[in-house]
Amino acid sequence: MLIPVPGSPEELAAFAALQAQLAHVYERVSHDPRSEHLVVVVPSLSMDKRELEKITGAHHYEERLLFFLMLLRRPRTRVLFLTSQAINPTVVDYYLHLLSGVPTSHARKRLMLMDCSDAGNEPLSGKVLSRPRMLKRIRSVIGKHETAHMVCFNSSKLERTLAVQLGIPLYANDPSLLDLGTKSGCRETFAEAGILFPDGFARLQSSNDITEALAALKSRHPDMRRAVVKLNDGFSGEGNALFYFDGIDAASASDLESQIRAKLPNLQFEAAFETWESFEVKYEDMGGIVEQFVEGKVKRSPSSQCRVNAVGGAQPISTHDQVLGGPSGQVFMGCTFPADEAYRLDIQDAGMRVAEVLAAKGVLGRFATDFVSVPNSDGSWKHYAIEVNLRKGGTTHPFLTLRFLTDGNYDPMTGEFFAQNGNPKYYYASDTLQSDQYKGLSPDDLIDIAVYHDLHFHASTERGVVFHLMGALSEFGKLGVVCIGDNLQQAQFIHKRTRNVLDEEVVPVSPPASDEG
């Protein structure tokens, strides 16, 4: 097999030819769920390693894409799931038992697992590409399958090369368009879509650029208290930092810049262990933006999820209200579905305007547009677009989990999700159910606790908890949950009860008192 050099014109041409096959695959599979279908899942976190280090247990985030195992409900669909390290068999069993209407044994025969036995911080796609024998085994599974395709967490040059070497199309964004998902690219997209976004400056590359942008913003908005400085490729809010204008009283433009420059090392970082020295190096490497920090006594952070399908059609998928934390409330902690009724359709409309711009540029797959929203005096809301995530994010797997479990549908006319029985469904989802007391709990322990306390998801009622990130539990005390209910209050109660149960179960038991005097 003649393998083109990564990034070469030959590879780009081969990738374009493979991508042209996606429309055929999409049409065949969407019109006939019983058709033969092979999905190669490569949940590689192909991102800046320095930013990934900020995420506790980041290498276990490959497990977030295990919801793709629910595709095995289709009787002739096969799934090949690749990972850096082997997944605990209990975790695999857990997902297979969530399948309704399909015997576990039948699904298991159509599931293939391969791992690299490599816990290093290299992205999974890079690990696979460096293993010729593994590539050969994957190709033998693919064979001449006409409807095989690859899915991933985010697409980079590594995923493009892997798709070409496997000879199958990639259902994800073309890596050549990744700039559209940077913080700078987002601002340009928002302007083209004609939606509101914070005043600021993009395509910055140095501390001097930051200084000049902050000074210009302050000159435009004299009452501005703070601005946000963002790395172009930061994610989950961990690449953000706040600049406070407190104490700056400049008599001239040059004096203003001088005072700002002196205060730059005092940026308030969202990431716990970030420093000005490390941040400056990354900023010079990847660039970034400076923009107004949206102020408000009451603030929300809704998000609109859309998709551009394989034939180029932009579609609304869902809306969420994000649950944020961190020093200034910019770090993603979880989400609730759907977004507040007061503005969910407005958010959906703004997200679709972004989606149409991106679709016209050739973007493919799922993505989310995040907003910061503040109330107006008349009770309406003002929504500032903040960023576009051209990847599967923290809102992707909860929604697809709900859809696969219930066979329901999202109604874009109301912004709600309805199960097959017509009942609306809601959820509270989080990747950050975490405590040092949870360390040492195995997936078997977790499932035992969930069954004993009746926390697990019930297919009959379509309520309960679906766990993920179970591999991170023993080492990091970290767990992900999707708490599904018939209304938001019920979903939030299930989440609170889950935390309470886990906290109670890990309380140390005191040894019995000794009878010896």
Kinemage of the C-alpha trace (Angstrom):
@kinemage 1
@onewidth
@group {chain A} dominant
@subgroup {mainchain}
@vectorlist {calphas} color= white
{ca met a 1} P 0.000 0.000 0.000
{ca leu a 2} L 1.440 3.353 -1.083
{ca ile a 3} L 1.058 5.750 1.850
{ca pro a 4} L 1.204 9.474 1.041
{ca val a 5} L 3.408 11.713 3.157
{ca pro a 6} L 1.353 13.430 5.912
{ca gly a 7} L 0.347 16.915 4.824
{ca ser a 8} L 1.464 16.359 1.229
{ca pro a 9} L -0.683 17.287 -1.803
{ca glu a 10} L -1.146 13.554 -2.376
{ca glu a 11} L -2.591 13.081 1.122
{ca leu a 12} L -4.878 16.088 0.777
{ca ala a 13} L -6.171 14.763 -2.549
{ca ala a 14} L -6.725 11.297 -1.084
{ca phe a 15} L -8.572 12.796 1.889
{ca ala a 16} L -10.824 14.869 -0.389
{ca ala a 17} L -11.674 11.743 -2.401
{ca leu a 18} L -12.579 9.843 0.770
{ca gln a 19} L -14.720 12.713 2.073
{ca ala a 20} L -16.671 12.707 -1.179
{ca gln a 21} L -17.928 9.234 -0.189
{ca leu a 22} L -19.608 10.485 3.001
{ca ala a 23} L -22.802 11.582 1.274
{ca his a 24} L -23.326 8.038 -0.039
{ca val a 25} L -22.676 6.533 3.398
{ca tyr a 26} L -25.021 9.032 5.042
{ca glu a 27} L -27.855 8.454 2.574
{ca arg a 28} L -27.609 4.673 2.786
{ca val a 29} L -27.414 4.422 6.574
{ca ser a 30} L -29.990 7.109 7.356
{ca his a 31} L -32.577 5.565 5.028
{ca asp a 32} L -31.994 1.963 6.098
{ca pro a 33} L -31.010 1.395 9.765
{ca arg a 34} L -30.656 -2.319 8.962
{ca ser a 35} L -27.940 -1.807 6.362
{ca glu a 36} L -24.409 -2.991 7.036
{ca his a 37} L -22.419 -0.278 8.729
{ca leu a 38} L -18.987 -0.037 10.364
{ca val a 39} L -18.086 2.846 12.664
{ca val a 40} L -14.441 3.219 13.644
{ca val a 41} L -14.378 5.321 16.825
{ca val a 42} L -11.103 7.131 17.517
{ca pro a 43} L -11.692 9.227 20.661
{ca ser a 44} L -8.315 10.950 20.454
{ca leu a 45} L -7.896 14.251 22.308
{ca ser a 46} L -5.684 15.766 19.630
{ca met a 47} L -5.145 19.093 21.358
{ca asp a 48} L -2.358 21.176 22.811
{ca lys a 49} L -0.700 18.987 25.463
{ca arg a 50} L -0.103 21.962 27.749
{ca glu a 51} L -3.815 22.730 27.860
{ca leu a 52} L -4.768 19.070 28.372
{ca glu a 53} L -2.558 18.968 31.451
{ca lys a 54} L -5.084 21.272 33.126
{ca ile a 55} L -7.799 18.592 32.908
{ca thr a 56} L -7.763 16.071 35.749
{ca gly a 57} L -7.602 12.545 34.341
{ca ala a 58} L -7.571 13.812 30.756
{ca his a 59} L -6.474 10.446 29.295
{ca his a 60} L -9.715 8.889 30.554
{ca tyr a 61} L -11.785 11.330 28.492
{ca glu a 62} L -11.500 8.873 25.616
{ca glu a 63} L -14.259 6.988 27.459
{ca arg a 64} L -16.724 9.839 26.896
{ca leu a 65} L -17.298 8.525 23.377
{ca leu a 66} L -18.438 5.119 24.636
{ca phe a 67} L -21.984 6.292 23.955
{ca phe a 68} L -21.244 5.236 20.367
{ca leu a 69} L -21.647 1.651 21.580
{ca met a 70} L -25.352 2.358 21.600
{ca leu a 71} L -25.210 2.315 17.792
{ca leu a 72} L -25.082 -1.452 18.219
{ca arg a 73} L -28.865 -1.384 18.591
{ca arg a 74} L -28.857 -1.376 14.798
{ca pro a 75} L -28.730 -5.095 13.980
{ca arg a 76} L -26.039 -4.937 11.267
{ca thr a 77} L -23.906 -2.139 12.650
{ca arg a 78} L -20.419 -2.952 13.874
{ca val a 79} L -18.289 -0.704 16.061
{ca leu a 80} L -14.499 -0.756 16.273
{ca phe a 81} L -13.496 1.288 19.336
{ca leu a 82} L -9.857 2.304 19.724
{ca thr a 83} L -8.286 3.483 22.988
{ca ser a 84} L -4.870 4.257 24.419
{ca gln a 85} L -5.331 1.731 27.218
{ca ala a 86} L -7.681 -1.217 27.593
{ca ile a 87} L -11.103 -0.327 28.967
{ca asn a 88} L -12.211 -2.113 32.113
{ca pro a 89} L -14.545 -4.973 30.997
{ca thr a 90} L -17.100 -3.881 33.619
{ca val a 91} L -17.365 -0.497 31.898
{ca val a 92} L -17.953 -2.145 28.522
{ca asp a 93} L -20.602 -4.439 30.033
{ca tyr a 94} L -22.270 -1.417 31.607
{ca tyr a 95} L -22.792 0.264 28.241
{ca leu a 96} L -23.922 -2.913 26.504
{ca his a 97} L -26.557 -3.492 29.187
{ca leu a 98} L -27.971 -0.042 28.449
{ca leu a 99} L -29.021 -1.257 25.005
{ca ser a 100} L -32.738 -1.865 24.767
{ca gly a 101} L -34.236 -4.456 22.473
{ca val a 102} L -30.903 -6.109 21.643
{ca pro a 103} L -29.443 -9.103 23.496
{ca thr a 104} L -26.070 -8.225 24.993
{ca ser a 105} L -24.483 -11.274 23.363
{ca his a 106} L -25.638 -10.102 19.918
{ca ala a 107} L -24.220 -6.619 20.440
{ca arg a 108} L -20.965 -7.954 21.857
{ca lys a 109} L -20.294 -9.994 18.700
{ca arg a 110} L -20.429 -6.775 16.677
{ca leu a 111} L -18.138 -4.803 19.006
{ca met a 112} L -14.379 -4.856 18.508
{ca leu a 113} L -11.984 -3.211 20.958
{ca met a 114} L -8.346 -2.396 20.261
{ca asp a 115} L -5.928 -0.529 22.482
{ca cys a 116} L -2.355 0.694 22.231
{ca ser a 117} L -1.345 -0.351 25.774
{ca asp a 118} L 0.116 3.135 26.022
{ca ala a 119} L -0.658 5.592 28.836
{ca gly a 120} L 1.584 8.323 27.434
{ca asn a 121} L 0.276 11.816 26.704
{ca glu a 122} L 0.612 11.490 22.929
{ca pro a 123} L -2.820 11.754 21.234
{ca leu a 124} L -4.395 8.382 20.509
{ca ser a 125} L -4.379 8.993 16.746
{ca gly a 126} L -0.619 9.526 16.871
{ca lys a 127} L -0.172 6.319 18.845
{ca val a 128} L -2.135 4.327 16.261
{ca leu a 129} L -0.195 5.863 13.367
{ca ser a 130} L 3.094 4.846 14.999
{ca arg a 131} L 2.003 1.175 15.176
{ca pro a 132} L 2.118 -0.426 11.698
{ca arg a 133} L 0.858 -3.796 12.938
{ca met a 134} L -2.117 -2.192 14.631
{ca leu a 135} L -2.921 -0.276 11.440
{ca lys a 136} L -2.790 -3.559 9.541
{ca arg a 137} L -5.243 -5.186 11.979
{ca ile a 138} L -7.631 -2.247 11.678
{ca arg a 139} L -7.487 -2.388 7.871
{ca ser a 140} L -8.300 -6.098 7.988
{ca val a 141} L -11.435 -5.319 10.028
{ca ile a 142} L -12.470 -2.597 7.589
{ca gly a 143} L -11.843 -4.751 4.517
{ca lys a 144} L -13.854 -3.425 1.584
{ca his a 145} L -16.758 -2.221 3.686
{ca glu a 146} L -18.666 0.354 1.625
{ca thr a 147} L -20.235 2.157 4.567
{ca ala a 148} L -17.297 2.289 6.942
{ca his a 149} L -16.391 5.657 8.344
{ca met a 150} L -14.405 7.118 11.207
{ca val a 151} L -15.596 9.384 14.019
{ca cys a 152} L -13.442 11.242 16.527
{ca phe a 153} L -13.525 13.673 19.449
{ca asn a 154} L -11.888 16.457 17.469
{ca ser a 155} L -10.251 16.464 14.064
{ca ser a 156} L -6.664 17.484 13.508
{ca lys a 157} L -3.977 16.667 10.975
{ca leu a 158} L -3.483 13.372 12.813
{ca glu a 159} L -7.075 12.277 12.197
{ca arg a 160} L -6.818 13.279 8.543
{ca thr a 161} L -3.679 11.166 8.122
{ca leu a 162} L -5.265 8.245 9.978
{ca ala a 163} L -8.384 8.363 7.787
{ca val a 164} L -6.245 8.305 4.645
{ca gln a 165} L -4.087 5.436 5.883
{ca leu a 166} L -7.205 3.444 6.806
{ca gly a 167} L -8.916 4.314 3.534
{ca ile a 168} L -12.205 5.499 5.070
{ca pro a 169} L -13.897 8.909 5.283
{ca leu a 170} L -13.870 10.978 8.457
{ca tyr a 171} L -17.208 12.284 9.714
{ca ala a 172} L -15.745 15.414 11.227
{ca asn a 173} L -14.513 18.820 10.268
{ca asp a 174} L -11.694 19.095 7.728
{ca pro a 175} L -8.548 20.033 9.707
{ca ser a 176} L -7.811 22.743 7.116
{ca leu a 177} L -10.798 24.630 8.577
{ca leu a 178} L -9.716 24.436 12.216
{ca asp a 179} L -8.957 28.163 12.359
{ca leu a 180} L -12.719 28.745 12.264
{ca gly a 181} L -12.879 27.215 15.737
{ca thr a 182} L -10.132 29.309 17.309
{ca lys a 183} L -11.103 32.244 19.505
{ca ser a 184} L -9.966 34.604 16.734
{ca gly a 185} L -11.781 32.686 13.994
{ca cys a 186} L -14.980 32.631 16.083
{ca arg a 187} L -15.141 36.413 16.268
{ca glu a 188} L -14.887 36.662 12.500
{ca thr a 189} L -17.636 34.068 12.092
{ca phe a 190} L -19.902 35.943 14.518
{ca ala a 191} L -19.408 39.155 12.543
{ca glu a 192} L -20.275 37.368 9.299
{ca ala a 193} L -23.358 35.793 10.908
{ca gly a 194} L -24.515 39.208 12.136
{ca ile a 195} L -24.933 38.232 15.787
{ca leu a 196} L -23.893 40.127 18.920
{ca phe a 197} L -20.492 39.425 20.501
{ca pro a 198} L -18.271 41.334 22.945
{ca asp a 199} L -16.153 44.209 21.719
{ca gly a 200} L -12.526 43.214 21.413
{ca phe a 201} L -9.541 42.340 19.253
{ca ala a 202} L -8.442 39.122 17.535
{ca arg a 203} L -5.325 37.741 15.847
{ca leu a 204} L -3.078 38.850 18.691
{ca gln a 205} L 0.286 37.188 19.216
{ca ser a 206} L 2.313 38.860 21.951
{ca ser a 207} L 2.200 40.649 25.291
{ca asn a 208} L 2.572 43.926 23.398
{ca asp a 209} L -0.538 43.050 21.375
{ca ile a 210} L -2.409 42.276 24.604
{ca thr a 211} L -1.331 45.583 26.123
{ca glu a 212} L -2.385 47.626 23.103
{ca ala a 213} L -5.731 45.808 22.839
{ca leu a 214} L -6.514 46.326 26.533
{ca ala a 215} L -5.638 50.026 26.258
{ca ala a 216} L -7.828 50.463 23.173
{ca leu a 217} L -10.742 48.699 24.873
{ca lys a 218} L -10.413 50.882 27.960
{ca ser a 219} L -10.373 53.989 25.779
{ca arg a 220} L -13.577 52.870 24.055
{ca his a 221} L -15.268 51.883 27.321
{ca pro a 222} L -13.952 54.135 30.151
{ca asp a 223} L -16.213 52.460 32.746
{ca met a 224} L -15.008 48.935 31.918
{ca arg a 225} L -13.819 47.142 35.073
{ca arg a 226} L -12.238 44.068 33.517
{ca ala a 227} L -11.467 42.341 30.241
{ca val a 228} L -10.754 38.728 29.356
{ca val a 229} L -7.601 37.486 27.634
{ca lys a 230} L -7.997 34.128 25.858
{ca leu a 231} L -5.687 31.632 24.220
{ca asn a 232} L -6.839 30.800 20.701
{ca asp a 233} L -6.830 27.054 21.376
{ca gly a 234} L -7.870 27.019 25.026
{ca phe a 235} L -10.911 24.925 25.896
{ca ser a 236} L -13.437 24.513 28.705
{ca gly a 237} L -12.545 28.046 29.818
{ca glu a 238} L -9.170 26.863 31.129
{ca gly a 239} L -7.275 29.060 28.658
{ca asn a 240} L -8.880 32.295 29.882
{ca ala a 241} L -7.542 35.007 32.190
{ca leu a 242} L -9.050 38.220 33.556
{ca phe a 243} L -7.401 41.622 33.539
{ca tyr a 244} L -8.637 44.087 36.174
{ca phe a 245} L -8.381 47.826 35.489
{ca asp a 246} L -8.624 48.675 39.193
{ca gly a 247} L -5.986 51.216 40.222
{ca ile a 248} L -5.222 52.375 36.689
{ca asp a 249} L -5.556 56.138 36.340
{ca ala a 250} L -3.731 57.236 33.200
{ca ala a 251} L -3.245 60.796 32.000
{ca ser a 252} L -2.330 59.796 28.440
{ca ala a 253} L -2.529 56.882 26.014
{ca ser a 254} L 1.145 56.026 26.542
{ca asp a 255} L 0.684 56.182 30.305
{ca leu a 256} L -2.333 53.850 30.027
{ca glu a 257} L -0.314 51.292 28.076
{ca ser a 258} L 2.564 51.558 30.523
{ca gln a 259} L 0.324 50.860 33.518
{ca ile a 260} L -1.405 47.968 31.758
{ca arg a 261} L 1.923 46.416 30.775
{ca ala a 262} L 3.089 46.569 34.374
{ca lys a 263} L -0.083 44.766 35.557
{ca leu a 264} L -0.086 41.974 32.963
{ca pro a 265} L 1.763 39.516 35.237
{ca asn a 266} L -1.165 39.892 37.657
{ca leu a 267} L -3.691 38.366 35.276
{ca gln a 268} L -6.232 36.217 37.134
{ca phe a 269} L -6.049 32.808 35.473
{ca glu a 270} L -8.935 30.335 35.363
{ca ala a 271} L -6.536 27.377 35.413
{ca ala a 272} L -5.274 26.677 38.914
{ca phe a 273} L -1.568 26.291 38.110
{ca glu a 274} L -1.209 28.775 35.264
{ca thr a 275} L 1.383 31.539 35.583
{ca trp a 276} L 2.080 34.648 33.528
{ca glu a 277} L 5.368 33.136 32.331
{ca ser a 278} L 3.731 29.960 30.995
{ca phe a 279} L 0.696 31.833 29.671
{ca glu a 280} L 2.852 34.315 27.739
{ca val a 281} L 4.789 31.506 26.051
{ca lys a 282} L 1.558 29.795 24.970
{ca tyr a 283} L 0.076 33.095 23.799
{ca glu a 284} L 3.082 33.753 21.572
{ca asp a 285} L 2.805 30.190 20.259
{ca met a 286} L -0.911 29.915 19.517
{ca gly a 287} L -2.123 33.525 19.616
{ca gly a 288} L -5.348 34.736 21.119
{ca ile a 289} L -7.853 37.513 21.690
{ca val a 290} L -8.764 40.245 24.138
{ca glu a 291} L -12.397 41.169 24.661
{ca gln a 292} L -14.757 42.811 27.111
{ca phe a 293} L -15.843 40.715 30.047
{ca val a 294} L -19.639 40.636 30.014
{ca glu a 295} L -20.777 42.028 33.368
{ca gly a 296} L -24.119 41.457 35.065
{ca lys a 297} L -25.612 40.685 38.453
{ca val a 298} L -27.538 37.909 36.727
{ca lys a 299} L -25.739 35.969 34.011
{ca arg a 300} L -26.405 32.751 32.161
{ca ser a 301} L -24.236 30.781 29.783
{ca pro a 302} L -26.451 29.012 27.241
{ca ser a 303} L -25.119 26.978 24.351
{ca ser a 304} L -26.590 26.046 20.977
{ca gln a 305} L -25.621 22.746 19.363
{ca cys a 306} L -25.893 22.351 15.593
{ca arg a 307} L -24.743 19.929 12.958
{ca val a 308} L -23.776 20.112 9.319
{ca asn a 309} L -24.665 16.718 7.903
{ca ala a 310} L -22.806 14.795 5.222
{ca val a 311} L -24.778 16.445 2.440
{ca gly a 312} L -24.062 19.967 3.717
{ca gly a 313} L -27.320 20.709 5.516
{ca ala a 314} L -27.209 22.787 8.715
{ca gln a 315} L -29.498 21.454 11.462
{ca pro a 316} L -30.309 22.524 15.043
{ca ile a 317} L -29.660 19.727 17.552
{ca ser a 318} L -30.176 21.089 21.067
{ca thr a 319} L -29.691 23.956 23.489
{ca his a 320} L -28.210 23.827 26.980
{ca asp a 321} L -27.551 26.053 29.932
{ca gln a 322} L -23.952 25.552 30.948
{ca val a 323} L -22.973 25.186 34.587
{ca leu a 324} L -19.752 27.156 35.063
{ca gly a 325} L -17.220 27.389 37.865
{ca gly a 326} L -13.641 28.496 38.392
{ca pro a 327} L -12.399 31.770 39.897
{ca ser a 328} L -14.589 33.973 37.693
{ca gly a 329} L -17.165 31.495 36.416
{ca gln a 330} L -15.613 30.685 33.023
{ca val a 331} L -14.752 26.982 33.456
{ca phe a 332} L -17.205 24.383 32.130
{ca met a 333} L -18.486 22.142 34.935
{ca gly a 334} L -21.642 20.675 33.425
{ca cys a 335} L -24.912 21.536 31.724
{ca thr a 336} L -28.688 21.283 31.897
{ca phe a 337} L -30.961 20.422 28.995
{ca pro a 338} L -32.842 22.141 27.543
{ca ala a 339} L -31.868 25.794 27.947
{ca asp a 340} L -34.290 28.123 29.739
{ca glu a 341} L -37.615 28.455 27.959
{ca ala a 342} L -37.273 32.263 28.100
{ca tyr a 343} L -34.518 32.262 25.486
{ca arg a 344} L -33.847 28.751 24.163
{ca leu a 345} L -35.324 29.479 20.722
{ca asp a 346} L -33.392 32.756 20.464
{ca ile a 347} L -30.199 30.849 21.230
{ca gln a 348} L -31.118 28.185 18.689
{ca asp a 349} L -31.711 30.856 16.038
{ca ala a 350} L -28.366 32.557 16.715
{ca gly a 351} L -26.604 29.188 16.659
{ca met a 352} L -28.191 28.359 13.311
{ca arg a 353} L -26.974 31.607 11.832
{ca val a 354} L -23.472 30.592 12.827
{ca ala a 355} L -24.074 27.073 11.469
{ca glu a 356} L -25.132 28.398 8.084
{ca val a 357} L -21.975 30.482 7.805
{ca leu a 358} L -19.834 27.488 8.762
{ca ala a 359} L -21.694 25.146 6.409
{ca ala a 360} L -21.017 27.537 3.520
{ca lys a 361} L -17.301 27.278 4.361
{ca gly a 362} L -17.368 23.473 4.278
{ca val a 363} L -17.543 22.660 7.992
{ca leu a 364} L -18.873 19.172 8.744
{ca gly a 365} L -20.197 17.456 11.852
{ca arg a 366} L -21.320 18.637 15.292
{ca phe a 367} L -20.318 21.861 16.984
{ca ala a 368} L -21.570 24.226 19.670
{ca thr a 369} L -21.847 27.998 19.920
{ca asp a 370} L -21.552 29.318 23.479
{ca phe a 371} L -23.065 32.549 24.750
{ca val a 372} L -23.090 34.767 27.821
{ca ser a 373} L -26.564 36.159 28.450
{ca val a 374} L -27.746 39.004 30.662
{ca pro a 375} L -31.333 40.183 31.267
{ca asn a 376} L -32.690 43.469 29.917
{ca ser a 377} L -34.919 45.718 31.976
{ca asp a 378} L -37.991 44.580 30.011
{ca gly a 379} L -37.478 40.918 30.910
{ca ser a 380} L -35.896 39.929 27.596
{ca trp a 381} L -32.310 38.716 27.319
{ca lys a 382} L -29.210 39.996 25.539
{ca his a 383} L -26.975 37.222 24.212
{ca tyr a 384} L -23.261 37.691 23.492
{ca ala a 385} L -21.658 34.950 21.387
{ca ile a 386} L -18.414 33.844 23.018
{ca glu a 387} L -16.970 30.901 21.109
{ca val a 388} L -17.593 28.021 18.713
{ca asn a 389} L -16.344 24.536 19.605
{ca leu a 390} L -15.707 22.624 16.379
{ca arg a 391} L -15.606 19.275 18.166
{ca lys a 392} L -17.612 17.030 20.422
{ca gly a 393} L -17.820 18.887 23.727
{ca gly a 394} L -19.288 18.534 27.166
{ca thr a 395} L -22.827 18.835 25.815
{ca thr a 396} L -22.435 16.284 22.999
{ca his a 397} L -22.298 12.965 24.807
{ca pro a 398} L -25.150 13.731 27.293
{ca phe a 399} L -27.552 14.593 24.493
{ca leu a 400} L -26.616 11.618 22.327
{ca thr a 401} L -26.869 9.373 25.387
{ca leu a 402} L -30.435 10.592 25.926
{ca arg a 403} L -31.335 10.143 22.270
{ca phe a 404} L -29.888 6.646 22.003
{ca leu a 405} L -31.494 5.510 25.271
{ca thr a 406} L -35.008 6.760 24.533
{ca asp a 407} L -35.236 6.705 20.726
{ca gly a 408} L -36.773 10.133 21.095
{ca asn a 409} L -36.438 13.288 19.033
{ca tyr a 410} L -35.548 16.925 19.464
{ca asp a 411} L -38.325 19.329 18.443
{ca pro a 412} L -36.774 22.534 17.016
{ca met a 413} L -40.162 24.267 17.212
{ca thr a 414} L -40.205 24.094 21.016
{ca gly a 415} L -36.559 23.366 21.843
{ca glu a 416} L -37.626 20.284 23.831
{ca phe a 417} L -36.820 16.582 23.560
{ca phe a 418} L -39.664 14.063 23.517
{ca ala a 419} L -39.341 10.336 24.164
{ca gln a 420} L -41.262 7.892 21.993
{ca asn a 421} L -44.155 7.930 24.470
{ca gly a 422} L -44.489 11.675 23.969
{ca asn a 423} L -43.108 12.706 27.366
{ca pro a 424} L -40.520 15.496 27.494
{ca lys a 425} L -37.120 14.569 28.916
{ca tyr a 426} L -34.593 16.701 30.776
{ca tyr a 427} L -31.157 16.123 32.206
{ca tyr a 428} L -28.360 17.487 34.350
{ca ala a 429} L -24.923 16.378 33.160
{ca ser a 430} L -21.450 16.853 34.561
{ca asp a 431} L -17.916 15.571 34.034
{ca thr a 432} L -16.796 16.850 37.419
{ca leu a 433} L -18.451 14.797 40.126
{ca gln a 434} L -15.209 14.611 42.075
{ca ser a 435} L -13.894 14.027 45.570
{ca asp a 436} L -10.673 12.691 47.031
{ca gln a 437} L -12.899 10.362 49.083
{ca tyr a 438} L -13.996 8.621 45.855
{ca lys a 439} L -10.442 7.523 45.065
{ca gly a 440} L -10.085 3.781 45.221
{ca leu a 441} L -13.656 3.061 44.079
{ca ser a 442} L -13.647 0.679 41.132
{ca pro a 443} L -16.274 0.548 38.377
{ca asp a 444} L -17.632 -2.589 40.063
{ca asp a 445} L -17.962 -0.671 43.340
{ca leu a 446} L -19.777 2.147 41.575
{ca ile a 447} L -22.260 -0.140 39.871
{ca asp a 448} L -22.871 -2.017 43.120
{ca ile a 449} L -23.645 1.293 44.866
{ca ala a 450} L -25.885 2.464 42.019
{ca val a 451} L -27.904 -0.750 41.948
{ca tyr a 452} L -28.261 -0.912 45.736
{ca his a 453} L -29.537 2.676 45.913
{ca asp a 454} L -31.581 2.405 42.711
{ca leu a 455} L -29.682 5.210 40.994
{ca his a 456} L -29.157 3.507 37.663
{ca phe a 457} L -31.140 4.369 34.538
{ca his a 458} L -34.406 2.434 34.140
{ca ala a 459} L -35.575 1.795 30.587
{ca ser a 460} L -39.180 1.407 31.794
{ca thr a 461} L -39.402 4.871 33.388
{ca glu a 462} L -36.630 6.486 31.297
{ca arg a 463} L -35.250 8.084 34.451
{ca gly a 464} L -32.051 7.683 36.404
{ca val a 465} L -28.280 8.084 36.121
{ca val a 466} L -25.947 7.099 33.298
{ca phe a 467} L -22.302 7.132 34.375
{ca his a 468} L -19.235 7.887 32.296
{ca leu a 469} L -15.518 8.521 32.932
{ca met a 470} L -15.652 5.502 35.224
{ca gly a 471} L -12.017 4.752 34.436
{ca ala a 472} L -10.985 7.980 36.184
{ca leu a 473} L -12.787 7.124 39.428
{ca ser a 474} L -10.233 4.987 41.280
{ca glu a 475} L -7.163 7.065 40.395
{ca phe a 476} L -8.588 10.587 40.454
{ca gly a 477} L -11.853 10.309 42.371
{ca lys a 478} L -13.568 11.780 39.312
{ca leu a 479} L -16.771 10.685 37.622
{ca gly a 480} L -19.184 11.840 34.934
{ca val a 481} L -22.969 11.602 35.166
{ca val a 482} L -26.020 12.225 33.001
{ca cys a 483} L -29.041 12.504 35.304
{ca ile a 484} L -32.231 12.071 33.275
{ca gly a 485} L -35.671 13.072 34.535
{ca asp a 486} L -39.147 14.128 33.430
{ca asn a 487} L -38.425 17.739 34.356
{ca leu a 488} L -35.391 19.802 35.253
{ca gln a 489} L -36.101 19.769 38.989
{ca gln a 490} L -36.226 15.980 38.969
{ca ala a 491} L -32.956 15.752 37.015
{ca gln a 492} L -31.252 18.108 39.463
{ca phe a 493} L -32.617 16.122 42.410
{ca ile a 494} L -31.236 12.896 40.928
{ca his a 495} L -27.832 14.562 40.586
{ca lys a 496} L -27.910 15.798 44.184
{ca arg a 497} L -29.006 12.387 45.447
{ca thr a 498} L -26.227 10.675 43.485
{ca arg a 499} L -23.605 12.891 45.105
{ca asn a 500} L -25.131 12.373 48.548
{ca val a 501} L -25.173 8.597 48.116
{ca leu a 502} L -21.549 8.494 46.995
{ca asp a 503} L -20.493 10.748 49.869
{ca glu a 504} L -22.262 8.506 52.365
{ca glu a 505} L -20.806 5.329 50.874
{ca val a 506} L -17.214 6.521 51.175
{ca val a 507} L -17.429 7.733 54.779
{ca pro a 508} L -14.738 5.740 56.629
{ca val a 509} L -16.122 3.142 59.016
{ca ser a 510} L -14.577 3.353 62.477
{ca pro a 511} L -13.130 0.065 63.754
{ca pro a 512} L -14.997 -1.509 66.679
{ca ala a 513} L -13.807 -0.462 70.103
{ca ser a 514} L -11.383 -2.850 71.758
{ca asp a 515} L -12.533 -4.755 74.868
{ca glu a 516} L -9.022 -4.806 76.206
{ca gly a 517} L -8.475 -2.529 79.147
